[in-house]
Amino acid sequence: MPQEQYQLTDAKLVKQLFDLIETGQALESITVTELCLKSGVSRKTFYRHYGCKLIPETTFKRAYNE
């Protein structure tokens, strides 16, 4: 996967994660399926990016600081 596409997908997932949190949803209650549906990203792609059910803290912090 080209680096630009990877970064775009990552940005979509992180943006939707923040959107869900801003609506008052607890981080612990956000599912991979829900995040993928809102982001327009397949679960397969999600797991290809992260390999587990959590977005790495470094990605989360980087996005929060931008």
Biopython code that builds the backbone (N, CA, C, O; Angstrom):
import numpy as np
from Bio.PDB.StructureBuilder import StructureBuilder

atoms = [
    (1, "MET", "N", (0.862, -1.182, 0.000)),
    (1, "MET", "CA", (0.000, 0.000, 0.000)),
    (1, "MET", "C", (0.898, 1.231, 0.000)),
    (1, "MET", "O", (1.797, 1.344, 0.832)),
    (2, "PRO", "N", (0.660, 2.143, -0.920)),
    (2, "PRO", "CA", (1.458, 3.376, -0.953)),
    (2, "PRO", "C", (1.312, 4.158, 0.360)),
    (2, "PRO", "O", (0.262, 4.136, 1.001)),
    (3, "GLN", "N", (2.378, 4.836, 0.733)),
    (3, "GLN", "CA", (2.404, 5.580, 1.999)),
    (3, "GLN", "C", (1.272, 6.605, 2.098)),
    (3, "GLN", "O", (0.672, 6.756, 3.163)),
    (4, "GLU", "N", (0.974, 7.304, 1.011)),
    (4, "GLU", "CA", (-0.095, 8.314, 1.041)),
    (4, "GLU", "C", (-1.443, 7.671, 1.351)),
    (4, "GLU", "O", (-2.220, 8.210, 2.140)),
    (5, "GLN", "N", (-1.724, 6.529, 0.739)),
    (5, "GLN", "CA", (-2.987, 5.826, 0.980)),
    (5, "GLN", "C", (-3.063, 5.357, 2.430)),
    (5, "GLN", "O", (-4.110, 5.448, 3.070)),
    (6, "TYR", "N", (-1.949, 4.859, 2.931)),
    (6, "TYR", "CA", (-1.896, 4.407, 4.318)),
    (6, "TYR", "C", (-2.212, 5.568, 5.262)),
    (6, "TYR", "O", (-2.997, 5.414, 6.198)),
    (7, "GLN", "N", (-1.604, 6.722, 5.017)),
    (7, "GLN", "CA", (-1.828, 7.892, 5.866)),
    (7, "GLN", "C", (-3.266, 8.391, 5.769)),
    (7, "GLN", "O", (-3.843, 8.815, 6.771)),
    (8, "LEU", "N", (-3.847, 8.346, 4.576)),
    (8, "LEU", "CA", (-5.237, 8.766, 4.398)),
    (8, "LEU", "C", (-6.182, 7.858, 5.184)),
    (8, "LEU", "O", (-7.098, 8.335, 5.854)),
    (9, "THR", "N", (-5.956, 6.566, 5.097)),
    (9, "THR", "CA", (-6.784, 5.616, 5.831)),
    (9, "THR", "C", (-6.638, 5.820, 7.330)),
    (9, "THR", "O", (-7.628, 5.814, 8.061)),
    (10, "ASP", "N", (-5.416, 5.999, 7.785)),
    (10, "ASP", "CA", (-5.148, 6.243, 9.193)),
    (10, "ASP", "C", (-5.881, 7.501, 9.655)),
    (10, "ASP", "O", (-6.489, 7.511, 10.726)),
    (11, "ALA", "N", (-5.822, 8.553, 8.853)),
    (11, "ALA", "CA", (-6.482, 9.814, 9.206)),
    (11, "ALA", "C", (-7.999, 9.645, 9.297)),
    (11, "ALA", "O", (-8.633, 10.216, 10.184)),
    (12, "LYS", "N", (-8.580, 8.868, 8.389)),
    (12, "LYS", "CA", (-10.027, 8.620, 8.431)),
    (12, "LYS", "C", (-10.425, 7.931, 9.726)),
    (12, "LYS", "O", (-11.394, 8.321, 10.378)),
    (13, "LEU", "N", (-9.672, 6.908, 10.091)),
    (13, "LEU", "CA", (-9.990, 6.157, 11.309)),
    (13, "LEU", "C", (-9.856, 7.026, 12.555)),
    (13, "LEU", "O", (-10.722, 7.006, 13.430)),
    (14, "VAL", "N", (-8.787, 7.776, 12.629)),
    (14, "VAL", "CA", (-8.559, 8.621, 13.810)),
    (14, "VAL", "C", (-9.609, 9.727, 13.883)),
    (14, "VAL", "O", (-10.109, 10.030, 14.967)),
    (15, "LYS", "N", (-9.950, 10.331, 12.751)),
    (15, "LYS", "CA", (-10.972, 11.388, 12.738)),
    (15, "LYS", "C", (-12.304, 10.858, 13.240)),
    (15, "LYS", "O", (-12.961, 11.497, 14.062)),
    (16, "GLN", "N", (-12.697, 9.710, 12.755)),
    (16, "GLN", "CA", (-13.977, 9.144, 13.188)),
    (16, "GLN", "C", (-13.941, 8.741, 14.654)),
    (16, "GLN", "O", (-14.948, 8.848, 15.355)),
    (17, "LEU", "N", (-12.794, 8.281, 15.118)),
    (17, "LEU", "CA", (-12.663, 7.951, 16.533)),
    (17, "LEU", "C", (-12.891, 9.194, 17.380)),
    (17, "LEU", "O", (-13.637, 9.151, 18.358)),
    (18, "PHE", "N", (-12.255, 10.302, 17.009)),
    (18, "PHE", "CA", (-12.454, 11.548, 17.754)),
    (18, "PHE", "C", (-13.892, 12.039, 17.649)),
    (18, "PHE", "O", (-14.445, 12.540, 18.628)),
    (19, "ASP", "N", (-14.502, 11.902, 16.480)),
    (19, "ASP", "CA", (-15.897, 12.312, 16.315)),
    (19, "ASP", "C", (-16.806, 11.530, 17.261)),
    (19, "ASP", "O", (-17.700, 12.103, 17.883)),
    (20, "LEU", "N", (-16.577, 10.234, 17.367)),
    (20, "LEU", "CA", (-17.387, 9.405, 18.262)),
    (20, "LEU", "C", (-17.178, 9.810, 19.720)),
    (20, "LEU", "O", (-18.133, 9.875, 20.495)),
    (21, "ILE", "N", (-15.951, 10.076, 20.082)),
    (21, "ILE", "CA", (-15.661, 10.499, 21.461)),
    (21, "ILE", "C", (-16.299, 11.849, 21.744)),
    (21, "ILE", "O", (-16.839, 12.065, 22.829)),
    (22, "GLU", "N", (-16.241, 12.761, 20.778)),
    (22, "GLU", "CA", (-16.820, 14.098, 20.966)),
    (22, "GLU", "C", (-18.336, 14.051, 21.131)),
    (22, "GLU", "O", (-18.914, 14.953, 21.737)),
    (23, "THR", "N", (-18.984, 13.024, 20.608)),
    (23, "THR", "CA", (-20.431, 12.892, 20.780)),
    (23, "THR", "C", (-20.788, 12.329, 22.146)),
    (23, "THR", "O", (-21.964, 12.174, 22.475)),
    (24, "GLY", "N", (-19.756, 12.019, 22.949)),
    (24, "GLY", "CA", (-19.995, 11.532, 24.298)),
    (24, "GLY", "C", (-19.860, 10.036, 24.458)),
    (24, "GLY", "O", (-20.074, 9.513, 25.552)),
    (25, "GLN", "N", (-19.514, 9.341, 23.407)),
    (25, "GLN", "CA", (-19.368, 7.891, 23.497)),
    (25, "GLN", "C", (-18.036, 7.565, 24.183)),
    (25, "GLN", "O", (-16.998, 8.135, 23.845)),
    (26, "ALA", "N", (-18.081, 6.662, 25.128)),
    (26, "ALA", "CA", (-16.872, 6.257, 25.845)),
    (26, "ALA", "C", (-15.957, 5.462, 24.919)),
    (26, "ALA", "O", (-16.420, 4.638, 24.130)),
    (27, "LEU", "N", (-14.675, 5.714, 25.021)),
    (27, "LEU", "CA", (-13.693, 5.031, 24.184)),
    (27, "LEU", "C", (-13.838, 3.515, 24.289)),
    (27, "LEU", "O", (-13.731, 2.803, 23.290)),
    (28, "GLU", "N", (-14.080, 3.032, 25.490)),
    (28, "GLU", "CA", (-14.190, 1.591, 25.726)),
    (28, "GLU", "C", (-15.388, 0.969, 25.021)),
    (28, "GLU", "O", (-15.408, -0.239, 24.786)),
    (29, "SER", "N", (-16.375, 1.772, 24.684)),
    (29, "SER", "CA", (-17.584, 1.233, 24.063)),
    (29, "SER", "C", (-17.564, 1.292, 22.531)),
    (29, "SER", "O", (-18.477, 0.789, 21.876)),
    (30, "ILE", "N", (-16.536, 1.900, 21.972)),
    (30, "ILE", "CA", (-16.438, 2.013, 20.514)),
    (30, "ILE", "C", (-15.880, 0.711, 19.961)),
    (30, "ILE", "O", (-14.800, 0.267, 20.352)),
    (31, "THR", "N", (-16.624, 0.110, 19.055)),
    (31, "THR", "CA", (-16.185, -1.159, 18.480)),
    (31, "THR", "C", (-15.433, -0.929, 17.175)),
    (31, "THR", "O", (-15.564, 0.113, 16.533)),
    (32, "VAL", "N", (-14.653, -1.919, 16.807)),
    (32, "VAL", "CA", (-13.933, -1.857, 15.532)),
    (32, "VAL", "C", (-14.936, -1.764, 14.392)),
    (32, "VAL", "O", (-14.742, -0.990, 13.454)),
    (33, "THR", "N", (-15.998, -2.542, 14.468)),
    (33, "THR", "CA", (-17.023, -2.529, 13.423)),
    (33, "THR", "C", (-17.639, -1.147, 13.276)),
    (33, "THR", "O", (-17.774, -0.643, 12.162)),
    (34, "GLU", "N", (-18.012, -0.537, 14.383)),
    (34, "GLU", "CA", (-18.609, 0.800, 14.354)),
    (34, "GLU", "C", (-17.643, 1.819, 13.760)),
    (34, "GLU", "O", (-18.026, 2.633, 12.921)),
    (35, "LEU", "N", (-16.406, 1.769, 14.194)),
    (35, "LEU", "CA", (-15.403, 2.706, 13.696)),
    (35, "LEU", "C", (-15.176, 2.523, 12.197)),
    (35, "LEU", "O", (-15.057, 3.501, 11.460)),
    (36, "CYS", "N", (-15.117, 1.289, 11.755)),
    (36, "CYS", "CA", (-14.908, 1.010, 10.334)),
    (36, "CYS", "C", (-16.093, 1.470, 9.489)),
    (36, "CYS", "O", (-15.903, 2.047, 8.418)),
    (37, "LEU", "N", (-17.305, 1.220, 9.959)),
    (37, "LEU", "CA", (-18.490, 1.658, 9.218)),
    (37, "LEU", "C", (-18.516, 3.174, 9.070)),
    (37, "LEU", "O", (-18.796, 3.691, 7.989)),
    (38, "LYS", "N", (-18.226, 3.880, 10.148)),
    (38, "LYS", "CA", (-18.235, 5.346, 10.103)),
    (38, "LYS", "C", (-17.094, 5.899, 9.248)),
    (38, "LYS", "O", (-17.226, 6.972, 8.659)),
    (39, "SER", "N", (-15.984, 5.179, 9.177)),
    (39, "SER", "CA", (-14.812, 5.631, 8.437)),
    (39, "SER", "C", (-14.842, 5.234, 6.973)),
    (39, "SER", "O", (-14.113, 5.798, 6.157)),
    (40, "GLY", "N", (-15.685, 4.261, 6.638)),
    (40, "GLY", "CA", (-15.691, 3.751, 5.269)),
    (40, "GLY", "C", (-14.468, 2.889, 4.978)),
    (40, "GLY", "O", (-13.995, 2.819, 3.843)),
    (41, "VAL", "N", (-13.963, 2.229, 6.029)),
    (41, "VAL", "CA", (-12.770, 1.388, 5.934)),
    (41, "VAL", "C", (-13.176, -0.027, 6.332)),
    (41, "VAL", "O", (-13.933, -0.209, 7.285)),
    (42, "SER", "N", (-12.685, -1.017, 5.621)),
    (42, "SER", "CA", (-13.042, -2.394, 5.962)),
    (42, "SER", "C", (-12.319, -2.830, 7.237)),
    (42, "SER", "O", (-11.270, -2.295, 7.596)),
    (43, "ARG", "N", (-12.913, -3.816, 7.906)),
    (43, "ARG", "CA", (-12.281, -4.367, 9.104)),
    (43, "ARG", "C", (-10.915, -4.971, 8.755)),
    (43, "ARG", "O", (-9.963, -4.869, 9.528)),
    (44, "LYS", "N", (-10.840, -5.589, 7.602)),
    (44, "LYS", "CA", (-9.576, -6.176, 7.153)),
    (44, "LYS", "C", (-8.490, -5.108, 7.076)),
    (44, "LYS", "O", (-7.357, -5.326, 7.507)),
    (45, "THR", "N", (-8.849, -3.955, 6.523)),
    (45, "THR", "CA", (-7.890, -2.852, 6.426)),
    (45, "THR", "C", (-7.526, -2.348, 7.812)),
    (45, "THR", "O", (-6.358, -2.066, 8.079)),
    (46, "PHE", "N", (-8.505, -2.231, 8.695)),
    (46, "PHE", "CA", (-8.233, -1.800, 10.066)),
    (46, "PHE", "C", (-7.175, -2.696, 10.700)),
    (46, "PHE", "O", (-6.185, -2.211, 11.247)),
    (47, "TYR", "N", (-7.390, -4.002, 10.622)),
    (47, "TYR", "CA", (-6.462, -4.934, 11.250)),
    (47, "TYR", "C", (-5.118, -4.969, 10.525)),
    (47, "TYR", "O", (-4.092, -5.252, 11.144)),
    (48, "ARG", "N", (-5.111, -4.691, 9.245)),
    (48, "ARG", "CA", (-3.851, -4.595, 8.511)),
    (48, "ARG", "C", (-3.037, -3.409, 9.045)),
    (48, "ARG", "O", (-1.810, -3.473, 9.123)),
    (49, "HIS", "N", (-3.729, -2.342, 9.405)),
    (49, "HIS", "CA", (-3.056, -1.145, 9.932)),
    (49, "HIS", "C", (-2.578, -1.345, 11.360)),
    (49, "HIS", "O", (-1.452, -0.980, 11.697)),
    (50, "TYR", "N", (-3.421, -1.917, 12.193)),
    (50, "TYR", "CA", (-3.152, -1.939, 13.624)),
    (50, "TYR", "C", (-2.871, -3.313, 14.210)),
    (50, "TYR", "O", (-2.213, -3.412, 15.245)),
    (51, "GLY", "N", (-3.351, -4.372, 13.576)),
    (51, "GLY", "CA", (-3.038, -5.710, 14.048)),
    (51, "GLY", "C", (-3.709, -6.110, 15.350)),
    (51, "GLY", "O", (-3.518, -7.234, 15.816)),
    (52, "CYS", "N", (-4.474, -5.237, 15.936)),
    (52, "CYS", "CA", (-5.198, -5.549, 17.166)),
    (52, "CYS", "C", (-6.430, -4.650, 17.220)),
    (52, "CYS", "O", (-6.722, -3.929, 16.266)),
    (53, "LYS", "N", (-7.136, -4.695, 18.318)),
    (53, "LYS", "CA", (-8.374, -3.923, 18.418)),
    (53, "LYS", "C", (-8.168, -2.488, 18.870)),
    (53, "LYS", "O", (-9.142, -1.753, 19.034)),
    (54, "LEU", "N", (-6.936, -2.076, 19.075)),
    (54, "LEU", "CA", (-6.686, -0.735, 19.581)),
    (54, "LEU", "C", (-5.869, 0.086, 18.605)),
    (54, "LEU", "O", (-4.913, -0.405, 18.005)),
    (55, "ILE", "N", (-6.255, 1.335, 18.456)),
    (55, "ILE", "CA", (-5.413, 2.262, 17.699)),
    (55, "ILE", "C", (-4.255, 2.603, 18.631)),
    (55, "ILE", "O", (-4.474, 3.006, 19.773)),
    (56, "PRO", "N", (-3.038, 2.443, 18.153)),
    (56, "PRO", "CA", (-1.881, 2.687, 19.027)),
    (56, "PRO", "C", (-1.920, 4.069, 19.674)),
    (56, "PRO", "O", (-2.331, 5.051, 19.055)),
    (57, "GLU", "N", (-1.493, 4.123, 20.906)),
    (57, "GLU", "CA", (-1.510, 5.374, 21.668)),
    (57, "GLU", "C", (-0.720, 6.472, 20.957)),
    (57, "GLU", "O", (-1.104, 7.641, 21.013)),
    (58, "THR", "N", (0.369, 6.116, 20.294)),
    (58, "THR", "CA", (1.172, 7.125, 19.602)),
    (58, "THR", "C", (0.384, 7.766, 18.469)),
    (58, "THR", "O", (0.489, 8.973, 18.251)),
    (59, "THR", "N", (-0.409, 6.973, 17.741)),
    (59, "THR", "CA", (-1.246, 7.508, 16.664)),
    (59, "THR", "C", (-2.310, 8.418, 17.254)),
    (59, "THR", "O", (-2.569, 9.504, 16.737)),
    (60, "PHE", "N", (-2.920, 7.971, 18.330)),
    (60, "PHE", "CA", (-3.965, 8.728, 18.999)),
    (60, "PHE", "C", (-3.424, 10.065, 19.489)),
    (60, "PHE", "O", (-4.052, 11.101, 19.269)),
    (61, "LYS", "N", (-2.274, 10.056, 20.147)),
    (61, "LYS", "CA", (-1.669, 11.283, 20.667)),
    (61, "LYS", "C", (-1.253, 12.218, 19.538)),
    (61, "LYS", "O", (-1.449, 13.430, 19.629)),
    (62, "ARG", "N", (-0.679, 11.658, 18.472)),
    (62, "ARG", "CA", (-0.249, 12.480, 17.330)),
    (62, "ARG", "C", (-1.444, 13.199, 16.722)),
    (62, "ARG", "O", (-1.366, 14.390, 16.422)),
    (63, "ALA", "N", (-2.541, 12.490, 16.541)),
    (63, "ALA", "CA", (-3.733, 13.089, 15.950)),
    (63, "ALA", "C", (-4.337, 14.143, 16.879)),
    (63, "ALA", "O", (-4.830, 15.173, 16.419)),
    (64, "TYR", "N", (-4.298, 13.886, 18.168)),
    (64, "TYR", "CA", (-4.858, 14.819, 19.137)),
    (64, "TYR", "C", (-4.094, 16.132, 19.147)),
    (64, "TYR", "O", (-4.682, 17.196, 19.341)),
    (65, "ASN", "N", (-2.795, 16.059, 18.938)),
    (65, "ASN", "CA", (-1.946, 17.256, 18.960)),
    (65, "ASN", "C", (-1.993, 18.051, 17.669)),
    (65, "ASN", "O", (-1.514, 19.185, 17.640)),
    (66, "GLU", "N", (-2.549, 17.505, 16.606)),
    (66, "GLU", "CA", (-2.580, 18.215, 15.317)),
    (66, "GLU", "C", (-3.709, 19.208, 15.263)),
    (66, "GLU", "O", (-3.882, 19.892, 14.254)),
]
sb = StructureBuilder()
sb.init_structure("model")
sb.init_model(0)
sb.init_chain("A")
sb.init_seg("    ")
for serial, (resi, resn, name, xyz) in enumerate(atoms, 1):
    if name == "N":
        sb.init_residue(resn, " ", resi, " ")
    sb.init_atom(name, np.array(xyz, "f"), 0.0, 1.0, " ", f" {name:<3s}", serial, name[0])
structure = sb.get_structure()
